[in-house]
Amino acid sequence: MDFTSLVGLVMFIGAIVFGVIGYEGDGRPGDFVTYEGLSIVVAGTFSAVILRSTAAEFFNMFPTIMKIFRHKIDKPVDLIDQMVELATIARKDGMIALEGQEISNRMLAKGVRALVDGNDAFFIRSTLQRDTVITAQRHESAKAVLQSLGDTAPAMGMIGTLIGLVKLLKDLETNPGGIGQAMSIALLTTFYGAVMANGIFLPMAQKLENHSKKEELNNEMIIEGVIFIQKGGNPRLLDDLLSSFLSPKVNRKRAAAQGA
């Protein structure tokens, strides 16, 4: 599980709750709840996004964004160490010796299976690259839906506010004492839209984009590593080749650890 996402969500909810209750603890959370406003913002936001998306795009978003919380990106350093170890085994005992090796990364496991089956470099590269592209497209589709939700929620909040203001002005002469309550209800829909957009949908879209970029970089590194193993290269050279995917800071730490 990616605990940074969970911590960020909890901190955001805590900040909102603290703001509602107040420093003195005398706030009333019920004052910030209006079911009419919630129905306009929540139902309106989702219905508008469903209208502009296909059913597959919308519903496939949910399992994809769950990766934000459930799936942790493998560290590139760990993948390099594992591929160097696999290259050592393959060079010493042959590709068949890779069968049965415990590999948690899905892409690397797929590449190793292709090596064990005796496929050539072109087939392996094209297969893994196609997998990478399809995964990136799925992530991009989910990100687009989340971005749409984030863009639509504030607009629906403003629509709810306008509806509330129209009702307020209509009842101004008959019920002047209810102006304050009516105004607070009208403004709450804007509040709901801003919270949903900036606290949920847009951060999740950005998180998914970051996740996708890191996973894509790992996949590119795995493809190069698997092709190198297929060609029977020296494991030491593989380590040097894949270190280019790491930041200078990480490379310095690895060099210091290896020299110790």
C-alpha positions in Angstrom: 0.0 0.0 0.0 1.2 3.5 -0.8 1.0 5.1 2.6 1.8 8.6 1.4 -1.6 8.7 -0.5 -3.4 7.5 2.6 -1.6 9.9 4.9 -2.4 12.8 2.5 -6.1 11.9 2.3 -6.3 11.6 6.1 -4.5 14.9 6.6 -6.8 16.7 4.1 -9.9 15.3 5.9 -8.5 16.3 9.2 -7.8 19.9 8.0 -11.4 20.2 6.8 -12.8 18.8 10.0 -10.6 21.1 12.1 -11.7 24.1 10.0 -15.4 23.1 10.4 -15.2 22.5 14.2 -12.9 25.5 14.8 -10.0 26.0 17.2 -12.3 26.4 20.2 -14.3 23.3 19.3 -17.5 25.2 19.2 -18.3 24.6 15.5 -21.4 22.7 14.5 -20.6 20.2 11.6 -24.4 20.1 10.8 -24.1 23.7 9.6 -21.9 22.5 6.7 -24.3 19.8 5.6 -27.0 20.4 3.0 -28.4 17.4 1.2 -29.8 19.6 -1.6 -26.3 21.0 -2.3 -24.7 17.6 -2.1 -27.1 16.1 -4.5 -26.5 18.9 -7.0 -22.7 18.7 -6.8 -22.2 14.9 -6.4 -24.9 13.7 -8.8 -24.3 16.6 -11.2 -20.6 16.0 -11.4 -20.8 12.3 -12.0 -23.7 12.6 -14.5 -21.9 15.2 -16.5 -18.7 13.1 -16.7 -20.6 10.0 -17.5 -22.3 11.9 -20.3 -18.9 12.9 -21.9 -17.3 9.4 -21.3 -18.0 5.9 -22.5 -19.2 3.3 -20.0 -15.8 1.5 -20.3 -13.8 4.6 -19.7 -15.8 5.6 -16.6 -16.1 2.2 -14.9 -12.5 1.1 -15.7 -11.4 4.2 -13.8 -12.2 2.6 -10.4 -9.9 -0.5 -10.6 -7.2 1.7 -12.1 -7.2 4.3 -9.4 -7.2 1.6 -6.7 -3.6 1.1 -7.8 -2.8 4.4 -6.1 -3.5 2.8 -2.7 -2.9 -0.9 -3.3 0.1 -1.1 -5.6 3.6 0.1 -4.7 6.0 0.8 -7.5 9.1 -1.4 -7.4 12.3 0.5 -6.6 14.5 0.6 -9.8 17.6 -0.4 -7.7 15.9 -3.6 -6.6 14.9 -4.4 -10.1 18.5 -3.9 -11.3 19.9 -6.1 -8.6 17.3 -8.8 -9.5 18.1 -8.6 -13.2 21.8 -8.8 -12.6 21.2 -11.9 -10.5 19.0 -13.4 -13.3 21.7 -12.6 -15.9 24.3 -14.4 -13.8 22.1 -17.5 -13.5 21.3 -17.5 -17.2 24.9 -17.1 -18.3 26.0 -19.9 -16.0 23.3 -22.4 -16.3 21.3 -21.4 -19.4 17.9 -19.7 -19.9 16.0 -22.8 -18.7 17.5 -22.3 -15.2 15.4 -19.0 -14.9 12.3 -21.1 -14.8 10.9 -21.2 -11.2 12.7 -18.1 -10.1 10.6 -16.0 -7.7 9.8 -12.7 -9.5 7.2 -10.3 -8.1 7.2 -7.7 -10.8 4.7 -8.6 -13.5 6.6 -7.2 -16.4 9.9 -8.8 -15.4 8.1 -12.1 -14.9 6.6 -11.9 -18.4 10.0 -11.2 -19.9 11.7 -14.1 -18.1 8.9 -16.4 -19.3 9.7 -15.3 -22.8 13.4 -16.0 -22.3 12.7 -19.5 -20.9 10.5 -20.2 -24.0 13.4 -19.4 -26.2 11.9 -16.3 -28.0 14.1 -14.0 -30.0 15.0 -10.4 -29.0 12.6 -8.8 -31.5 9.6 -10.8 -30.2 10.4 -10.1 -26.6 10.9 -6.4 -27.1 7.7 -5.9 -29.2 5.6 -7.9 -26.7 6.9 -6.0 -23.7 6.6 -2.6 -25.4 3.1 -3.4 -26.4 2.2 -4.3 -22.9 3.8 -1.0 -21.7 1.8 1.1 -24.2 -1.5 -0.6 -23.4 -1.0 0.0 -19.6 0.0 3.6 -20.2 -3.2 4.1 -22.3 -5.3 2.6 -19.6 -3.8 4.9 -17.0 -4.2 7.9 -19.3 -7.9 7.1 -19.8 -8.5 6.9 -16.0 -6.5 10.1 -15.5 -8.7 11.9 -18.1 -11.9 10.8 -16.2 -10.5 12.0 -12.9 -9.4 15.3 -14.5 -12.9 15.7 -15.9 -14.4 15.1 -12.4 -12.0 17.7 -11.0 -12.9 20.3 -13.6 -16.7 19.7 -13.4 -17.1 19.6 -9.6 -16.4 23.4 -9.0 -18.7 24.2 -12.0 -21.5 22.2 -10.5 -20.8 23.9 -7.1 -21.3 27.3 -8.8 -24.5 26.1 -10.4 -25.8 25.0 -7.0 -24.8 28.4 -5.6 -26.7 30.2 -8.5 -29.8 28.0 -7.8 -29.6 28.9 -4.1 -29.3 32.7 -4.9 -32.3 32.6 -7.2 -34.3 31.0 -4.5 -33.0 33.5 -1.9 -34.0 36.5 -4.1 -37.4 35.0 -4.8 -38.1 34.6 -1.1 -36.5 38.0 -0.1 -39.8 39.8 0.4 -41.8 37.0 2.0 -39.0 35.8 4.3 -36.3 38.4 4.9 -35.2 36.7 8.1 -34.0 33.6 6.3 -31.5 35.4 4.1 -28.5 34.3 6.2 -29.5 30.6 6.2 -30.4 30.7 2.5 -27.0 32.4 1.7 -25.1 29.8 3.7 -26.8 26.9 1.9 -26.1 28.6 -1.5 -22.4 29.0 -0.7 -22.0 25.4 0.6 -22.4 24.0 -2.9 -19.3 26.0 -4.0 -17.5 24.6 -0.9 -18.5 21.0 -1.8 -17.3 21.5 -5.4 -13.9 22.9 -4.3 -13.3 20.2 -1.8 -14.2 17.4 -4.2 -12.0 18.8 -7.0 -8.9 20.0 -5.0 -9.0 17.4 -2.3 -10.0 14.2 -4.2 -10.2 14.2 -7.9 -7.3 16.4 -9.1 -4.7 15.0 -6.5 -5.7 11.5 -7.5 -5.3 12.3 -11.2 -1.8 13.7 -10.6 -0.9 10.8 -8.4 -2.0 8.4 -11.1 0.1 10.3 -13.7 3.2 10.1 -11.4 2.5 6.4 -10.8 2.2 5.7 -14.5 5.4 7.6 -15.4 7.4 5.7 -12.8 6.0 2.3 -13.9 6.7 3.2 -17.5 10.3 4.0 -16.7 10.7 0.7 -14.8 9.2 -1.2 -17.8 11.7 0.5 -20.2 14.5 -0.6 -17.9 13.2 -4.1 -17.7 12.9 -4.4 -21.5 16.6 -3.4 -21.8 17.6 -5.8 -19.1 15.7 -8.7 -20.5 17.1 -8.2 -24.0 20.6 -8.0 -22.6 20.0 -11.3 -20.8 18.7 -12.8 -24.0 21.9 -11.8 -25.8 24.0 -13.5 -23.1 25.8 -10.3 -22.0 28.1 -10.0 -19.0 26.1 -9.3 -15.8 28.6 -6.6 -14.7 28.0 -4.7 -17.9 24.2 -5.1 -17.4 24.6 -3.3 -14.0 26.4 -0.4 -15.7 23.9 -0.3 -18.5 20.8 -0.1 -16.3 22.4 2.4 -13.8 21.7 5.1 -16.4 18.1 4.8 -15.4 18.9 5.9 -11.9 19.5 9.4 -10.6 23.1 10.6 -10.0 22.3 10.6 -6.2 21.2 7.0 -6.2 24.2 6.0 -8.3 26.6 7.7 -5.9 25.0 5.8 -3.0 25.3 2.5 -4.8 28.9 3.1 -5.7 29.6 4.0 -2.1 27.9 0.9 -0.8 29.7 -1.4 -3.3 33.0 0.2 -2.4 32.5 -0.3 1.3 
